[in-house]
Amino acid sequence: MTDIIAINVTSLKVIRGELNVTLEHAARHFETYVSERNNIAPLKETLHSLTDLTGIFKLLQLPGTLDFVESMLELTQAIIAGNIKQNDFVLSALSHAYVGLPCYIEYLADTEQAVPALILPFTNELRTALRKPIVLESQLNDFQTVAVEGLTQASANAVDDLKGFTARQRQMFQLGLIGLLREENLELKIQLMHRAMLRMASSVGGSDSRAVWRMSEAVLEGFLAGDLNLNFTRKRVLSLIDAALRQFHTDDSVPANRDLLTELAFLTQLAAGTTPAAQEVFSQCALSRITFTDKKLSRERDIMQGPNAETIVTMVAALRDELSQTKEVLEIAAQDASGSTDLSPLLGLFQRTGDILSVVGLTSASNVLSELKQQVATWVAAGNYDRDQLLDVADGLLYVESSLTSLSRLDLDFIDKNETPESKMALMAKSQLDEAQRIVLKEALAGILLAKKDISSFVESNFDMIHIANIAETLISVRGGVSVLKLDRAAAVLKSCAAFIENLKAKGLASQNAENVLETMADALISLEYYLSELELHHVAPPNVLEVAEKSLAALGFPVQAV
């Protein structure tokens, strides 16, 4: 199992200085090569340093490090020989390795323990660049293959059109999987994938494939609960699930990949979840509860990596609090007819905020605050100010606040754009327009969430019609909002959703297939929720996101009118 391995770091500490120098030498020449890709000489210097590092780590025998450095060496050799194309992914894999290796060395020396799983994502990224299969976490930890027959025997309701059903669930799974690449709003993307697995596991009857869908469901629940963290290796495992879906759609008689089943069992054990899916996997596969869960592994990873993007987001939140204080002072000053309000507190606020913005690279916003500080300092020295001129200060603060807006969404971009006055006005206008759109989308998402809850209550109450009495009105209201935003395709989907609900209220449901019909309707709603959520985050959504909703509604007999 994954565990902390106590190590003797005496030898490491003796040569740590020389080791760091060699690693810095390699990294520096690699950076030179990245900026001058036509010059292969720096990469050859890097190769010499990596060869030395390989020899050092062979002597030190530190768990996980030798494979890591050998992969760096092999990839560098392949680039020099021209066997691997020097694309962005390849160079990114090496760049990440040059960041991860020093962190792991420092972790080893400071904690006197090794956890090879901490650097497995870096190694697998290098192996992927080398076009080699990744090392699964279960293989790294010598996890034994488990028996999964118990998971294939559970009773479930099979659907009539299994191929069509599988195609829809795979499309839903793929939408979530593709979305994970941006690593934003992960919860909704994983919910989409989880729903596909839940429906596959509950709809394939006693098929041998049920084991992989049920285990995938348990693993995705681990991600949703925060019991498992996403990394490069686990994203590749999720892509293996997509491959299993593709294979099942092509030929449902082909047995599931045993390595994938073993990895899913290992991840379920690492998550130590208590959901029904996880409990079934633990019971049927005879898994034991362990003490070194992924939460503990995450704590070790935090120690190794130090501050992360969340730290930056906290900093941005603090900056916005500072800016809100300045706006309060300006509001008081604007209401003071005598023009004698003390503006000196603004000087310190502008200075602190401007300094931080300069450090993180937002020099344009920092310069604006510097100019505002000079203006306010003049007013403070004179003992009065012109209230009309306060509007210029307010405009400057609005620009700075607009510059921080994207940073509050984990979309960190510290490249100064040297805005012109026109682009600054455009940024402020866009910020306010985006805020208005965000409010509309937030209300629309709240409406869809309410509709989903009402459908769940309808099912749980044994189809008491009172629970769906207001769903159509809610969906029509949401449709009005998205129509204002010119989202015609989403509006057409909502129109069909509302029509389905009205028909349901009027004619009821046949009891033998009621739950499957409502699940299909829920598929449409969660696809729509995903679409609107992507718009809220990125102001754009993949064009095929609504296909799941459209196909689901077509399957229900309420096709969406083409736009």
SULPEWO-V751985 format. One record per residue. N is the residue number from 1. RES is the residue in three letters. PHI is phi as a letter, one per 30 degrees, with the letter a starting at -180 (* if undefined). OMEGA is omega in degrees with one decimal (* if undefined). Layout:
# SULPEWO-V751985
N,RES,PHI,OMEGA
N,RES,PHI,OMEGA
This chain:
# SULPEWO-V751985
1,MET,*,173.0
2,THR,d,179.7
3,ASP,a,174.6
4,ILE,d,-177.6
5,ILE,c,177.1
6,ALA,d,-178.2
7,ILE,b,173.9
8,ASN,c,-174.1
9,VAL,c,-178.7
10,THR,e,-179.6
11,SER,d,179.3
12,LEU,d,-177.9
13,LYS,d,-179.7
14,VAL,d,-175.5
15,ILE,c,-174.2
16,ARG,d,179.8
17,GLY,d,179.7
18,GLU,d,179.2
19,LEU,d,179.5
20,ASN,d,178.9
21,VAL,d,179.9
22,THR,d,-179.3
23,LEU,d,177.8
24,GLU,d,178.0
25,HIS,d,179.6
26,ALA,d,-177.9
27,ALA,d,-178.1
28,ARG,d,179.6
29,HIS,d,176.7
30,PHE,d,177.2
31,GLU,d,177.7
32,THR,d,179.4
33,TYR,d,-179.3
34,VAL,d,-179.6
35,SER,d,179.6
36,GLU,b,-169.8
37,ARG,d,178.7
38,ASN,d,-179.2
39,ASN,c,-175.5
40,ILE,d,-176.2
41,ALA,e,179.0
42,PRO,d,-179.6
43,LEU,d,176.1
44,LYS,d,174.6
45,GLU,d,176.7
46,THR,d,-179.6
47,LEU,d,178.6
48,HIS,d,-179.3
49,SER,d,179.0
50,LEU,d,176.1
51,THR,d,176.9
52,ASP,d,-179.7
53,LEU,d,178.6
54,THR,d,177.8
55,GLY,d,179.7
56,ILE,d,-176.6
57,PHE,d,172.4
58,LYS,d,179.1
59,LEU,d,-175.6
60,LEU,d,179.6
61,GLN,h,178.1
62,LEU,d,-173.9
63,PRO,e,174.4
64,GLY,i,-172.0
65,THR,d,-175.3
66,LEU,d,178.3
67,ASP,d,179.9
68,PHE,d,-176.1
69,VAL,d,177.9
70,GLU,d,176.9
71,SER,d,175.8
72,MET,d,-179.5
73,LEU,d,-177.8
74,GLU,d,-179.5
75,LEU,d,177.5
76,THR,d,177.5
77,GLN,d,-178.6
78,ALA,d,178.4
79,ILE,d,-179.9
80,ILE,d,-178.8
81,ALA,d,-178.8
82,GLY,i,-179.7
83,ASN,d,178.7
84,ILE,b,178.7
85,LYS,d,-176.7
86,GLN,d,179.1
87,ASN,d,-175.2
88,ASP,d,-179.0
89,PHE,d,-179.5
90,VAL,d,-179.2
91,LEU,d,177.1
92,SER,d,178.1
93,ALA,d,177.7
94,LEU,d,178.3
95,SER,d,177.9
96,HIS,d,179.5
97,ALA,d,179.7
98,TYR,d,173.6
99,VAL,d,-174.9
100,GLY,d,-175.7
101,LEU,d,177.6
102,PRO,d,178.2
103,CYS,d,-178.3
104,TYR,d,177.5
105,ILE,d,178.1
106,GLU,d,177.9
107,TYR,d,179.4
108,LEU,d,-176.4
109,ALA,d,-175.7
110,ASP,d,-175.6
111,THR,c,-178.0
112,GLU,h,177.2
113,GLN,a,-179.8
114,ALA,b,174.0
115,VAL,b,-175.9
116,PRO,e,-179.7
117,ALA,d,-178.2
118,LEU,d,-177.8
119,ILE,c,177.8
120,LEU,e,177.8
121,PRO,e,177.5
122,PHE,d,-179.6
123,THR,d,-178.8
124,ASN,d,175.6
125,GLU,d,176.5
126,LEU,d,-179.5
127,ARG,d,177.6
128,THR,d,177.2
129,ALA,d,178.4
130,LEU,d,-178.0
131,ARG,i,175.3
132,LYS,c,176.8
133,PRO,d,-179.7
134,ILE,d,172.5
135,VAL,c,179.7
136,LEU,d,-179.2
137,GLU,d,178.7
138,SER,d,177.5
139,GLN,d,178.9
140,LEU,d,-174.7
141,ASN,c,178.3
142,ASP,h,179.3
143,PHE,d,-174.8
144,GLN,d,176.8
145,THR,e,-177.1
146,VAL,c,175.9
147,ALA,d,-175.7
148,VAL,c,-174.7
149,GLU,e,-179.4
150,GLY,d,-178.8
151,LEU,d,-177.8
152,THR,c,-173.3
153,GLN,c,-177.1
154,ALA,d,179.9
155,SER,d,178.6
156,ALA,a,-178.7
157,ASN,c,-180.0
158,ALA,d,177.3
159,VAL,d,-177.5
160,ASP,d,-178.2
161,ASP,c,-173.6
162,LEU,d,-179.3
163,LYS,d,178.4
164,GLY,d,178.5
165,PHE,d,-179.9
166,THR,d,179.2
167,ALA,d,-180.0
168,ARG,d,-178.8
169,GLN,d,177.5
170,ARG,d,178.6
171,GLN,d,177.9
172,MET,d,179.3
173,PHE,d,-178.4
174,GLN,d,178.5
175,LEU,e,177.7
176,GLY,d,-177.4
177,LEU,d,178.8
178,ILE,d,-179.8
179,GLY,d,-179.4
180,LEU,d,-177.7
181,LEU,d,-179.8
182,ARG,d,176.9
183,GLU,h,175.1
184,GLU,b,-177.0
185,ASN,h,-174.8
186,LEU,d,-173.8
187,GLU,e,-178.8
188,LEU,d,179.8
189,LYS,d,179.4
190,ILE,d,176.1
191,GLN,e,179.2
192,LEU,d,179.5
193,MET,d,179.9
194,HIS,d,-179.7
195,ARG,d,178.3
196,ALA,d,-179.7
197,MET,d,178.6
198,LEU,d,-178.1
199,ARG,d,175.8
200,MET,d,-177.6
201,ALA,d,-176.9
202,SER,c,-172.2
203,SER,b,-177.8
204,VAL,c,178.6
205,GLY,i,-179.0
206,GLY,c,-177.2
207,SER,d,177.1
208,ASP,d,-177.7
209,SER,d,-176.1
210,ARG,e,-178.2
211,ALA,e,-177.0
212,VAL,d,-179.9
213,TRP,d,-179.5
214,ARG,d,178.8
215,MET,d,176.3
216,SER,d,177.3
217,GLU,e,-179.8
218,ALA,d,-179.8
219,VAL,d,-179.9
220,LEU,d,174.0
221,GLU,d,175.2
222,GLY,d,176.4
223,PHE,d,-178.2
224,LEU,d,-178.2
225,ALA,d,-177.0
226,GLY,i,179.3
227,ASP,d,175.7
228,LEU,b,175.4
229,ASN,c,177.0
230,LEU,d,170.2
231,ASN,b,-175.4
232,PHE,e,-178.0
233,THR,d,-175.8
234,ARG,d,173.4
235,LYS,d,177.5
236,ARG,d,176.7
237,VAL,d,177.5
238,LEU,d,176.8
239,SER,d,175.0
240,LEU,d,176.2
241,ILE,d,176.8
242,ASP,d,177.8
243,ALA,d,177.9
244,ALA,d,175.9
245,LEU,d,179.3
246,ARG,d,-179.7
247,GLN,d,-179.5
248,PHE,d,178.9
249,HIS,d,-179.6
250,THR,d,-177.6
251,ASP,a,-175.0
252,ASP,d,178.4
253,SER,c,-179.5
254,VAL,d,-178.7
255,PRO,d,-178.6
256,ALA,d,177.9
257,ASN,d,-176.8
258,ARG,d,178.1
259,ASP,d,178.7
260,LEU,d,178.4
261,LEU,d,179.3
262,THR,d,179.2
263,GLU,d,179.1
264,LEU,d,176.3
265,ALA,d,179.4
266,PHE,d,-179.8
267,LEU,d,176.3
268,THR,d,178.2
269,GLN,d,-179.3
270,LEU,d,179.0
271,ALA,d,179.2
272,ALA,h,-177.6
273,GLY,d,-179.7
274,THR,b,177.4
275,THR,d,178.9
276,PRO,e,179.5
277,ALA,d,-179.9
278,ALA,d,179.7
279,GLN,d,177.8
280,GLU,d,178.6
281,VAL,d,178.2
282,PHE,e,-176.4
283,SER,d,-173.8
284,GLN,d,180.0
285,CYS,c,177.8
286,ALA,h,178.0
287,LEU,d,177.8
288,SER,c,175.6
289,ARG,d,-175.8
290,ILE,b,-179.1
291,THR,d,-178.0
292,PHE,c,-179.2
293,THR,d,-179.4
294,ASP,d,176.7
295,LYS,d,177.5
296,LYS,d,176.1
297,LEU,d,178.8
298,SER,d,178.2
299,ARG,d,177.6
300,GLU,d,178.7
301,ARG,d,177.8
302,ASP,d,177.2
303,ILE,d,-177.6
304,MET,d,-172.6
305,GLN,d,179.9
306,GLY,i,-176.0
307,PRO,e,179.3
308,ASN,b,-175.9
309,ALA,d,179.9
310,GLU,d,178.0
311,THR,d,178.5
312,ILE,d,-179.7
313,VAL,d,176.5
314,THR,d,178.2
315,MET,d,-179.7
316,VAL,d,178.5
317,ALA,d,178.0
318,ALA,d,178.9
319,LEU,d,-179.7
320,ARG,d,174.1
321,ASP,d,177.8
322,GLU,d,-179.3
323,LEU,d,178.5
324,SER,d,176.5
325,GLN,d,179.5
326,THR,d,179.9
327,LYS,d,176.9
328,GLU,d,178.2
329,VAL,d,179.9
330,LEU,d,-179.8
331,GLU,d,177.2
332,ILE,d,-179.2
333,ALA,d,-178.3
334,ALA,d,-179.0
335,GLN,d,-178.9
336,ASP,d,-176.9
337,ALA,d,-177.7
338,SER,d,-179.0
339,GLY,i,-177.1
340,SER,c,178.7
341,THR,d,-179.5
342,ASP,d,179.8
343,LEU,c,-176.7
344,SER,e,177.2
345,PRO,e,-179.6
346,LEU,d,-175.9
347,LEU,d,179.4
348,GLY,d,179.3
349,LEU,d,179.2
350,PHE,d,-177.9
351,GLN,d,-177.6
352,ARG,d,-177.6
353,THR,d,179.7
354,GLY,d,179.2
355,ASP,d,-179.0
356,ILE,d,179.0
357,LEU,d,178.7
358,SER,d,-178.9
359,VAL,d,-177.0
360,VAL,d,173.0
361,GLY,j,178.6
362,LEU,d,-172.1
363,THR,d,179.0
364,SER,d,177.5
365,ALA,d,177.9
366,SER,d,179.3
367,ASN,d,177.4
368,VAL,d,179.3
369,LEU,d,177.7
370,SER,d,178.0
371,GLU,d,178.6
372,LEU,d,179.2
373,LYS,d,179.3
374,GLN,d,179.6
375,GLN,d,-179.0
376,VAL,d,178.8
377,ALA,d,177.0
378,THR,d,178.8
379,TRP,d,-179.3
380,VAL,d,179.6
381,ALA,d,-178.8
382,ALA,d,180.0
383,GLY,i,176.4
384,ASN,a,-178.2
385,TYR,a,176.6
386,ASP,c,-175.5
387,ARG,d,179.2
388,ASP,d,-179.5
389,GLN,d,176.9
390,LEU,d,178.6
391,LEU,d,177.7
392,ASP,d,177.8
393,VAL,d,179.6
394,ALA,d,177.8
395,ASP,d,178.5
396,GLY,d,178.7
397,LEU,d,178.1
398,LEU,d,178.0
399,TYR,d,-179.5
400,VAL,d,179.5
401,GLU,d,177.8
402,SER,d,179.0
403,SER,d,-178.0
404,LEU,d,-172.3
405,THR,e,-177.6
406,SER,d,-177.8
407,LEU,d,-178.8
408,SER,d,-178.8
409,ARG,c,-178.7
410,LEU,i,176.5
411,ASP,c,-170.2
412,LEU,d,-179.7
413,ASP,b,-173.6
414,PHE,c,178.2
415,ILE,c,179.8
416,ASP,d,-175.7
417,LYS,c,177.0
418,ASN,h,-174.9
419,GLU,d,169.8
420,THR,d,176.4
421,PRO,e,179.7
422,GLU,d,-178.7
423,SER,d,176.6
424,LYS,d,177.3
425,MET,d,179.3
426,ALA,d,178.9
427,LEU,d,179.6
428,MET,d,179.6
429,ALA,d,179.9
430,LYS,d,179.3
431,SER,e,-178.7
432,GLN,d,176.9
433,LEU,d,177.7
434,ASP,d,179.3
435,GLU,d,177.8
436,ALA,d,178.4
437,GLN,d,179.9
438,ARG,d,-179.7
439,ILE,d,179.5
440,VAL,d,-179.7
441,LEU,d,178.2
442,LYS,d,177.5
443,GLU,d,179.2
444,ALA,d,178.8
445,LEU,d,177.6
446,ALA,d,178.0
447,GLY,d,179.0
448,ILE,d,177.5
449,LEU,d,178.1
450,LEU,d,178.9
451,ALA,d,178.5
452,LYS,d,179.1
453,LYS,d,179.2
454,ASP,d,177.9
455,ILE,d,177.7
456,SER,d,178.2
457,SER,d,177.9
458,PHE,d,179.1
459,VAL,d,-176.3
460,GLU,d,-179.3
461,SER,c,-177.5
462,ASN,i,172.0
463,PHE,i,173.0
464,ASP,d,-172.5
465,MET,d,-178.1
466,ILE,d,-176.9
467,HIS,d,-179.5
468,ILE,c,-175.0
469,ALA,d,-173.6
470,ASN,c,-175.9
471,ILE,d,-177.4
472,ALA,d,178.4
473,GLU,d,178.3
474,THR,d,-178.8
475,LEU,d,177.6
476,ILE,d,177.4
477,SER,d,177.7
478,VAL,d,179.3
479,ARG,d,177.8
480,GLY,d,178.9
481,GLY,d,-178.0
482,VAL,d,176.3
483,SER,d,176.9
484,VAL,d,179.7
485,LEU,d,178.5
486,LYS,i,177.9
487,LEU,c,-170.7
488,ASP,d,-177.7
489,ARG,d,177.4
490,ALA,d,178.6
491,ALA,d,178.8
492,ALA,d,176.9
493,VAL,d,-179.7
494,LEU,d,177.5
495,LYS,d,178.9
496,SER,d,177.7
497,CYS,d,179.8
498,ALA,d,178.9
499,ALA,d,177.6
500,PHE,d,-178.4
501,ILE,d,178.2
502,GLU,d,178.0
503,ASN,d,178.9
504,LEU,d,179.3
505,LYS,d,-175.7
506,ALA,d,-171.6
507,LYS,c,-178.7
508,GLY,i,-178.2
509,LEU,b,172.4
510,ALA,d,-172.3
511,SER,d,-174.4
512,GLN,d,-180.0
513,ASN,b,-174.9
514,ALA,d,-175.3
515,GLU,d,-179.8
516,ASN,d,178.4
517,VAL,d,-179.1
518,LEU,d,176.1
519,GLU,d,177.8
520,THR,d,175.9
521,MET,d,178.8
522,ALA,d,174.7
523,ASP,e,-180.0
524,ALA,d,-178.0
525,LEU,d,-178.4
526,ILE,d,173.6
527,SER,d,177.8
528,LEU,d,178.0
529,GLU,d,178.2
530,TYR,d,-179.2
531,TYR,e,-178.9
532,LEU,d,178.1
533,SER,d,176.5
534,GLU,d,177.7
535,LEU,d,179.6
536,GLU,d,-177.9
537,LEU,d,-168.9
538,HIS,c,-176.5
539,HIS,i,176.1
540,VAL,a,179.1
541,ALA,b,177.7
542,PRO,e,-174.4
543,PRO,d,-176.6
544,ASN,c,-176.1
545,VAL,d,-176.0
546,LEU,d,-179.4
547,GLU,d,178.4
548,VAL,d,179.2
549,ALA,d,-177.6
550,GLU,d,179.4
551,LYS,d,178.8
552,SER,d,179.9
553,LEU,d,176.1
554,ALA,d,177.9
555,ALA,d,179.0
556,LEU,d,-178.9
557,GLY,j,178.4
558,PHE,b,-177.2
559,PRO,d,-179.2
560,VAL,d,179.1
561,GLN,d,-178.1
562,ALA,d,179.1
563,VAL,c,*
